[in-house]
Amino acid sequence: MKADLHVHSIYSNHPSDWFLQRLGAGESYSKPKYIYKTAMARGMDMVTITDHNNIDGIMELRKKYPETTFTGVESTAYFPEDGCKVHILIYGFEEKHFEKIENKRKNIYELRDYLAKKKFPHAVAHPVYAVNGRLSVAHFEKLILLFNVFEGINGEKNLRTNKAVMEILSGLTKEKIHELKDKHGIEPVGKHPWQKKFIAGSDDSAGLFIGKTYTEAYSLSADQFLSRLRKGECDVAGRSNDFASLAFSVYKVAWDYTEKKNKKFGSKFIGNVNDLIFDTGSLSLMNKIKLKGYNVTVRDDDVISRKIIELVKKLEEVKDADPEIRIKIAFDSFSNLTDELVKNIGIYLRDNLKDMDVVNSFMKAVTVLPALFLTTPFITAMNYLFRDRELIRKLKNKLLPESKKVRTKVLWFTDTIDDLNGVSATLKEYSNFAYEEGLNVKIAACITENENRDNLPPNIFELNSVFDFHMPYYESYTLKVPSLLESLRAIYDYDPDEIYISTPGFVGLVGLLAAKLLKIPSINIFHTDFEKQLAKIADDDLLNIMMKSYIRWFYDKSDIIASPALEYKYILEEYGFDNRKIKRFRRWVNESVFYPGGDEEKTKVREYFNLNGKPLLLFTGRISKDKNLNVVFDSVHELNKSGKKLNLMIAGDGPYLKELKLKYSGSDEFVFTGKIDRGKLGDVYRAADLFVFPSETDTFGMSVLEAQACGIPCLVSGVGGPREIIINNNTGLVVESNSKEEWKEKISSLLFNESDDEYSNMKIKSVENVRHRYSLEKALKKLIVDFDEVS
């Protein structure tokens, strides 16, 4: 026999959802008769109703269907020591016992003793749900001692929570029970209190999922079924919730409330949409005629109306389908509508940022934002479903043996994955290595049609992009806007344990939002100092102020800020971030690509680029004004004029490349290669004699690390992270950033010194430095470390 052991009716008056509370709605508007007929139609053999501290609904059914119903209630019990609330499901009592239950529930210990004495079947409902926010590990330990039956599958909770409850309770041992008994001074109930039993129920309030989660026991009558329940001789089955279903459940209750109160919640047309989503009815002939007429009169640019019409048509096609199918169709439509609205915002931003009209761009975007409140129910539903995650984590650590723990699953968000920058290179290489090592790491990114998927690592977690555009001053960089609800659904299904974020763009924002909703740690990598970078590029005070405010807000919301350089630890502290959450992000180099080469290899590359035998300086990376390249160009030009002949090769692409080419056209001392395939970049390094990196805005400088791995000494700016990668006077030299004279002096001291011992030693020590301090093995072992940990 099957029964859904947790269902609410119109007699439940106290909703837990904040939206319903603010609306003034009850918890449910399902009538007892509807519950009975729906449950029986869905294969239930017995029916009960478990309203909060109320039995009017079930007593109404008992009078009509005494053979196929039994009493039930969800009783709010209190720990008298601190007022912590817990819900207890109780069955099989007579009406005369209810008053006694009501009196006893003020003290959970007295209630438990009364239920045990009377032998009423009972169970702890949704055991890790903090009803009034006070439930702790200690409370849960007391529940373990007080009760032997728990709700293992609650249809309103998500699959992760239900699995965790059953895993924790099934992992108890005799020794653990004795330990908890001594700790709390509570005598455990039953002969084998470490062997917990489970029941299941839908916890339905909206009338959508009645009978979809249930308990099954071998029995031939209601009395036998209740006896099996009391002993825990039953099986559990059925659905758990997801955030979309929960959002529509709350919306359904709100709709029922407004219909009941005759309040204006929307147009009659919206009412037809709701009927199709939540009921199995069809549109009337008159409404179908109205729909066709409406379709003709709606403007093509009226996105909302068009999407609603499409939704009605789709729902009409599946009007007799299961509620979950109809909800999925409705969710997809809401998601598409949200994407259209986001796209409109993106168009406003793109069109106005072209002319750098920051204020107008912001004001136009704001006008569209109210429509995005469509996403609010889904976001709050996801937040609700994971509100108990921290308690579950503590319970697992406290109660489960070590063997039960699994490897952390990481989802790593980035707005750039196939661009010419250190972030892309780092993520692609780490992703490939993680895949080969079998680590639970996926890289979340939007991939446009123009990007070469063959270059991407195999463990990409692709997010659908609804809009992309080029940022001012970052023309080579494509900013992508992911589908919000579709992304949240994919992230929800993947269910990561930690979220890493490498960029503060729209993809990074989705990652940050997901971390907050899933209640998991967010580790934000400070790869790029956008404040300094933009200040170097743009002479726009308002834009710089907005960038500063946004960047500081974005990183402040993360649990950990990881910087690759010690200098940026101090800078981040000066920015006002809590130094306790500033950690070091380990970097590494791919030694299968970046390794020392021989003279034959060097000659081959130089011949390819038509270079003569002069010493060769090299810069690789994004060609941008913030890289401070002019000081090196001027230094090389003046050295050549003085008779110290050399070449400077610039390998890469970027917004400043065109201007540099124009400025130095016709000069054979400068070579511009354009973008170099990463697999061939090592050959370019090995062809050089000296690597130069004058940037003042880089937090690390991946190309400095790669150059050293190829045995190329480096000259780096005295400002920023790169100076920490080299060992000054050992693997390279630190140069005063904007001193042309010092750049000329340092270049000359290494390349035009009569004794080349210093230079030769630097080449050897550069390789040793990388292998000792930046090995992949260390990074794979522990990626985020404290700054005082030894490299």
N, C-alpha and C positions, 0 to 999 in steps of 0.2 A: 504494500500500500504506500502511496505517495501523498505528501502534504507539504505545502508551502508554509513554513512555520513562522514567518515574519511578514505580516501584511498590515497596512494601515487603512483605516476608513475615515469617513467624514467626522467620526467622533474623536479623532486625534487632533488636538487643538494647539499644539505647541511645536511649530516647525523649528528645526535646527538651522536651516538656511537663512543667512542674514537678509537676503533679498526678500524672501517671503515674510520675514519678521518686519522689515521696513514697510512692506506693502500692507501689512495687517492681515495677511492671509492665514488660514489654518494649515496644518500639515498635509491634509488630504481632503479631496472632495469625492472620493470613491464611495458609492453607496454599498452597504453590505450585500444586497442582492446581486449587484454587478460583480462584486468580488467572488461570490459563490459561483455564479454562472461561468465566469471567465476561468476560474480555477478548475472547475469540472471539465470545461471544454478543452482545457490544455492538459488533461490527463491526470489530474489530481483525484484521489479516491476519498480524501478527507479534507475538510476546510476549517480553518480557524482564522480569527482576526486578533491581532496583538496591538491594540491601541495603547497610547501612553496613559497608564493609570486610569483606564476607563474600559468597561466591559459592555457598554450599551450595544455596540455593533455586533459583537459575537452573540449576545443574549437574544438579539433580534433574529439572528440566523438559527439559533438553537430551537426557537419556538417553531420555525418553519421546517427545518431539516435536522431533527434530533439524531437520526441514524448516521448522518455523514458529516457531522460537525462536532467539535469539542472546544471547550473554553480556552481562552488564551489572553494574555495581557503582557505588555512591556512595562515592567515596574521600575520606576526610578528609585534606586536605593542609594543610601549615603554612608560613607565612612564617617562615623561620628567624631573621630579625632580631628578631622580637618575639613569636613564638608564635601569631599570629593564625590562626585556623582558617578554611578555605574548603572547601566540598564540590565535588568534581569528578565528573561523571557520565562513565563510560568504557564503551565497547561494543566488541564484535567481537574481543576477545582470546581466546587459548586458555588453558586451565587452567594450562599451564606458565608463562604470563606473569604470573599473578596474584601470585606471590611477589615478583617484581621490582617490580610496582606497589606492593606493600605496603612494600617497602624505600625506594622513591623518594618516596613521599608525605610522608615526614618533611621533605622540602625541596621546596616547590612549583616552584622553578626547575628542579630536576633532574627532577621528574615531568613537567613540560611538555616538556622536551627529549626525554625518553624516549618520550612519547606521539607527538610530532612525528616522531621517527625511525622508530617502528614504524607510523606512519600509522593508529593506532587512532582511530576517531571519539570525540570527547570534547567536553564542554561544561561551563561553569561553572553549577552548580545555584543556584537562587534567589540571584542575584548580590548583592542588597543585604541579605540576611539575615546578621546578625552571629552566627555560630555560638557563639562564646564571648565575645561582647560587645566585641571589639576591632576589628572592621572599621571602617575610616575612609575618607575621601575618597582619601587617598594609596594605601591598599590597592586600592581600586577602580580607580584610575588604573593601577596596576601590572597588575591583571587585564586591563585593556583592551589593554595591550602584550603580555601573555603569551598571550592566548587570542582566538580569532576567532569562536567559537560559544558562545552563552549560552542559558540556559533562559528563553525569552521569556514563556511562560505556565506558571506553576507552579500546579497545581490546589489547593494548600493555601493559597496567598497570595490576597489580595483583588485585585479588578479594578484599583483605583487603583495598587497596587504593580506589577502586571504591565505596565500601560500605561506607567508611569513608566520602568521598566527598558528597554522597547523604544523609548520616545521618546528617552531619554538616549543610548542606544547607536546609534540610527539617526541622531542629530544630529551624530555625530562628523565631523570634516573631516580632510583630509590635513595641514593646518597644525596642528591640535590634536594629532595623533599625533606630529608632529615636536617639538612643544613638550613633550609628555609624555616622549618619548624623551630629550631633553636634560635634563629635570628628574630622571628616575629612573635614567638610564644603562642602560636595558633595550632590547635590540633587538626591535622588534615582529616578530611572526610573520606570514608570508604576503606576497603581492605587494601587496594592497590592504587593509592592516590597519585602515583607517577604515571599511570596509564589513563590519559585523558581521552574523552570521547567527544564526538562532534555532531552537530545538527546543522541544517542549512535553511535559509529563507531569503526571499527576494528583497525584503525591507522596502516593498513598493509603497509609494505614496501617491503616485500619479495615475495608477491604473494601467500602466503600460506593460509591466513585466511580471504581473501576477502569475505564479506557477512556473516561472522560468528558472527559478532556483528552488530546490526542494530537498526534503528528507525522505528516505525510502526505508521501510522496515518490513520484514516478513511477518504478516499478521492478517487475521481474518475479521477483525472488529476494531472499533474505536478503542475499546478497553485494552485489547492486546497491543494495539499500536502505541498507546500511551505507556504501557508497561515496558515496551521495547525502548521507548524514548528515555524513560527514567533510568534504565540500565545502560543506555548508550549503545544498544544493539541495533545500530542503524547505519545507513550509508548516506553520503551527501553527494549532490550533483547539481549541475546547472551553471548559469552564467555569472560572471562577475561584471562589474561596471567599467565603463570608460568615460572620459570627460565629456564626450559628445552626448552620450545617452543621459548622463547626469544633468547636463545643461538643459536638454529638452525636457527632462522630467520636472525640473524646477519651473521651466517655462510653462509646462502643461498645468501644473498646480496653480500658477499665477493666472493662467487663462481661465481655468475653472472658477477661480475666485472672482474674477471680474465679471464673468458670465452670471455667476450666482448673485452678485451684488448689483448687476446691471450697470457696472462702471464702464466708462469709455476707455477701452484698451487699444482700440484700433478700428479700422473701417470694417464694414460688412465683408468686403473682399478679403481682408486679412483673416476674418473669421472663417471664410471658406478654405483658406490655406491651412489654418489650424485643424479644421475638421478632417482634411485629407491627411495631414501628418499623424494625427493622434487617433482618429477613428477609422473604421473601415467603410464609411459611407462614401457615396459618389456625389459629384456635382449634379444638381437638378438641371433639367432642360433649360430653364430660364437662366440659371447661372452660367451654363455653357454658352448660351446666346450672348449674355453680357460679356463673358470673357473674350469672345470673338470680336465684339464691338470695341472693347477696351484695347485689344491688341492692335486694332486699326488706328485708334486715336492717339496712342502713346508715341511720343517723339522718339526718334532713333537714338538720341543722345540721353534719354532718360534711362540710365543704366539700372537703377533700382527697380523700376516698374517692369522693365524687360526681363530681368532676372526672376522676378516673382511670377510673371506669366509662364516662363520656362519651367519653374518649379511646380506650378499647378498642373501643367500638362504632364510632367513626369510622374507626379503623384497620382494623377487620375489613371495612368497606365498600370499602377501597382496598388490600386485602392484596396485590394483584398489580401495584400501581402502582410507578412509578419511586421510588427512595429519596428523592429531593428532595421529592416530593409528600408522602410519609409524614412526612418530617422537618418540613415546613412545618406539617402538621396537629399534630404533637407540640409544635412551638414555640408555636403558637397556644394550645394547651391549657395549657402551662406558663405562658404569659403571663396567661391568664385566671385561673389558680389564684393566681398572684402578686398579681393585682389584687384578688382576694377577700381575701387576707391583708392587703394594704395597707388595704383598706376597713375591715377589722376594727380595725386600729390606729387609723384615723381615727375610728371610732365611739368607741373607748376615750378618745381625746383629747377629742373633742367633749363626751362625757357628763361627763367629770371636770373639764374646764376650765370648764364652766358654773358649777360650784361653786368654781372656782379651787383644786381639789385637785391641785396640780402634782405632788406626790410620787406619789400613787396613780395618776395618769394616766401618769406615766413608768414606774412599775413594771408596770402592766398592758400597756403597749405593748411593753415588753421581753420579756414572756412569749411574744409572737407572733413576735419577730424571728428565732429560730432557723429557722423555716419559710422565711424569706426567703433562706436559703442556697441555695434552688432557683435563684436568679438568678446565683449565683457562676460557674458554668461559662460562661454567656453573657457576663458582664462580663469575665472573664479572657480569653475568646476574642477579644473586641473589642480588648482591650488588646494581646494578642499580635499581631493582624493589623496594627496600626499602630506597632509598636515600631521600625520602620525609617524612619518618616516624616521625622525630622530629618535622617537621612543622605541621603534622597532630595532634600530641600529644598536641602541643601548641594551635592549633585551637580548639580542643575539650575542653580543659581546659578553653578557653576564651569564646567560643560561645555556648557550649552545657550546658543545665541545669544539675544539679548534678545527677538527676535520670537516665540519659543516660549512666553513667559510670558503668563499670562492674568490677568484681573481677580480680585481677592479676592472669595470668596463668604462672606458673613457671615450667621450665624444669631443672632438677638437674642432672648433669653429674658426674659419678664416674667410675673409673677403677676397683674398688673393691666393691662387693656387697654381696658376700657369703664367705668372708674370716674371719680369726680369728684376727680382729683388731678393734680398736675403730671407725674407719670411717664406716666400714660395719655395725657395731652394731647401730651406731647413725642413719645412713640413713634408715636402715630397720625399726627401731622403729618410726622415724619421719614419714616415708612414710605410715606406718600402721595407725598412729594417724591422719595424714592428710586425709587419705582416709575415716576414720570413721567420721571425722569432716566435710567432704564434701569440703575440700580445693582443689583448682586447682593446684595440685602439682603432677608431675610424675618424676620418677627416671630413667634417661637414662643410660643404661649399656649394655655391651655385656655379654651374658650368653653362656657358653660353654656346650658341651654335658655332661661333667662330673659333672656339678653343679646340686644340688638338687633344682629343681624349686618349690618344695613344701615349701621350706624355704623362698621363695621370697615374698615380699609384692604384693598386687593385682594391684597396679598402676605402674608397671614397664613399661618403654618405651624402648622396646628391640631394640638394634642396632645389625645388622648382623656382626659377627666377621669373617674376612677373614683369619686371622692368629693369633696364640697365642704362646707364649713361656715363659720360666722361666728366670727371670733376675739373673745374677750373684750376689751373696751375699743375694739375696732375693728368694731362691729356692722355698719357700712355696707360693710365689706370682706369679700369672700368668698374664703376660702383654698381653692385647688383642688389636688387631688392627681392628677397625671397617671399613666397606665399606664406603668410603668417599662420593661418589655421592649418593648412596642409603640412607645414613644417612642424607645428606643434603636435599634430597627430603622428607624424613619422617619428619624432623624438619620443613621444609617449610610448609608442609601440616598441622602440629600441630599448628604452628604459635604462639609460646610462647611470653609472654610480658617481662619476665626476665629469665636469665640463671644463675644458681648457678653451681659452679664447685668445687668438693671436692678433685680432684687428678690431678697431672700434666702429666699423661700418655697420650696415644693416644686418649682415649675417652675424656679426659679433653681438649685435643687440638681441637678435633672436636667441642666441646662445645664452646670453645673460638672463633674459626673461625665462627661458626654459629652466635654468639652474634655480631661479627663485621659486618657480612653480613646483618643480620636482623636489624641492628641499634638499638639494645636493650641493657640494662645494663647487665654487667657480674659481678657477685659477686663471688670472688675466696676465698674459705675457706682455711686458712693456718692450716690444720690439723697436718701436719708432717714436722719437720725440717729436710729435706733430706740432707742438707749440713752437719749438725752436725752428723746425723745418719751415713752417708756414711764415714765420716772422722773417726768415731769410728770403723767401720767395715773393711774398705779397706785401705791398705797401698799403695795407688797408686795416686801420685800427679796429673798426667794428668787426670785421671778419676775424681778426686775430683774437679779439675779446670773446667772441662767440665760440671759437675753437677752444680756447683756454677753458671756458666754463664747461663745455661739453666733455672734453677729455678728462677733466678732473672729476666730473660727476660720474662718468662711465667707469673709471678705474676705482673710484671710491666704493662702488656698489659690489665689487668682487670680494671674495673671502681672502684670496691671496693675490698679491701683485708680485710677479716674478720678473726680475731684471737680470740681464746677463752680465752687467758690469757693476762693480762696487761704487764707482762714481755716481751711477744713477740710483743707487740705494740712497745716497745722501741727497741727491736732487729730489727724489720722490718724498723724502722726509721733509725737505724744504717746501714742497708743494702742499704739505699738510696731511699726508697720508700717515696712518698709524704704522709706526716702524715695526710693530710686532707681526704685521701681516706682509711685510716686504721680504721676499725670499730671493734666492739666486736661481736663475734658469741655466742649467748646464747646456753648453753648446759642444758640438763635435764636428768632425770633418770626415768625409767619405774618402778614405785612403785608397780605395780601389780606383778612384778617378783622379785624386790629387796626390801625386807622389813625385819624387825627384826624377829628372830625366837626364839624358846624355847630350853630348855635343851634336850628334847626328840628328837627333830629334829637333833640337833647337834650330839647326841650320835649315831643316826642311820647312818649318813653320815660317821662318823669316823670308825664305825664298818665295813662299806662297803669297806673302804680303809685300813682295818687292822691296824688302829692306836690305840695306848694305851691312857692313860689318861694324857699324857704330853701336855703342852701348844702347840698350833699349829699356826705357822706363814704361811701366804699364799701370793703367787704371782700369778696373772692371766694375760694372754695376749700373745703376740707373743714372742717366745723365741729367742732372738737375742743378739749378742754381745753388741749392743748399749744400751741395757737395764741395763748394769752395774751390772749384777746379781752376779758376783764373790764376791763382797764385802759382800753381805748378806750370801752367802754360807760359806765363810771363817769365818764370825762372828758367825754363828750358830754352825759350827764345833768346834770352840774354846770354845764357851759357854758350849757345851756338854762335852768337855774335862775337863772343870773346875768344872763339877758337876751340872751345871744348865741345866737339861735335857729338850729338846724341839724338835719338828719336824718342818720341812719346806716343804710345799706342793707347787709344781709348776704345775699349771693348764694351759695347752695351748700347742701349737706346734710352730715350727719354725726352722730356719737353724742351731741354736746353741744347739738344744735339744740333738742331738746325741752325741755331744762332752761332754755335761754336764753329761749325763747318763754314758758315758764311764769313765769319771773322778771320779764320785762318786758311781760307781757300788759297791754293797756289803755293803753299809752303810744304815742302817734302819732309819737314821735321816732325810733322804730326800725321798720324795714321788713325782713321776712324773705321773700325771694322763693322759697326752695326751690331745687332744682337747675335751672339754666339750660342749655338746649341750647347746645353750644359754638359753633355757627354764629351764634347770636344774642348771644353773650357780649360781643362788641365793642360792640354797641348800649348795653349796660348800662354798660360803662366810659365811653363817650362822654357818658353822661348825668350822670356824677359831676363834682365839682369837685376832689376830693382823694381819693387812695387811701391807706388805712391798713393796715399789716401789722405787728402787734406781736409776731409769733412769734419765739421764741428757739431753735427747734429745726430750722428749715428750712436745708438746705444751699444752697439757691438762692432759690426763691420765684418760680416762673414767672409768677404773677399780677402781680408787681411789674414784670416786663419787659413784659407785655401792657398794663398800665396806661400805662406811659411811651410805648409805641408809639401809644397813642390820644391822647397829648398831655395826660395827667393826672399832675401832680406827685405824689410819693409820700412818705409818712412811714413810716419803717421802724425796727425795733428795732436797737439797737446791738450785738446779739449774733446771730451766724449769717451765712449767705451773702447775704441780701437787701441788706445795707448796701454790698456791693461792686457791685451792679447799678446803683444810683443814683450820681450825683456829688453829694456833700453840698454844700448851699447853691447848687446849680446846677440839678439836675433834681429835687431833693427834699431832705428833711432826715432826719438820723439822730437818733433819740430814745433817751434812756436807757430801757431796756426796761420797768421796773416803776415809773417815776416818773410818777404821775398828773399832778402839777403841770407836768412838762415836756411831756407830751402836750397838755395844755390850752393851754400857752403856744405851742407850735409850731403847733397848729391855728389858734389865734387870729391868730398873726403872718401866716399866709398868707391866711386867709379873711376877716378883719375888719380888714385894714390899709387906711387911708385911700388910700394910693397902691398901685395894683395892678400897678405895673411889675415888681416882683420876681416876682409870681405869673405874669404874662404871659410873662416871659422863661423861667421854668421850664417852661411848657407847650411852648414852641418847642424849648428845649434837650433836653427829654425825648425828643422824637421824633428829634432829631439824634443823641442818645446811642445809641438803639437801632439806628438805621440804620448808624452807624459801627462799633459794637462787636459787634452781634449779628445780622449779616446771615446769611441762609440760605446764600448763596454761599460764605462762609467755612467754614461747618459742613459743607457737602457736599464741599468740597475736602479738608478735614482735620478729622475729628471729635475725635480725641484728640491733644493737643499738650502740649508742656512748658510749665510755668507761666511761664517767662521769655520765651516767644514773644509777640510783639506781638499784641494783640487785633485 
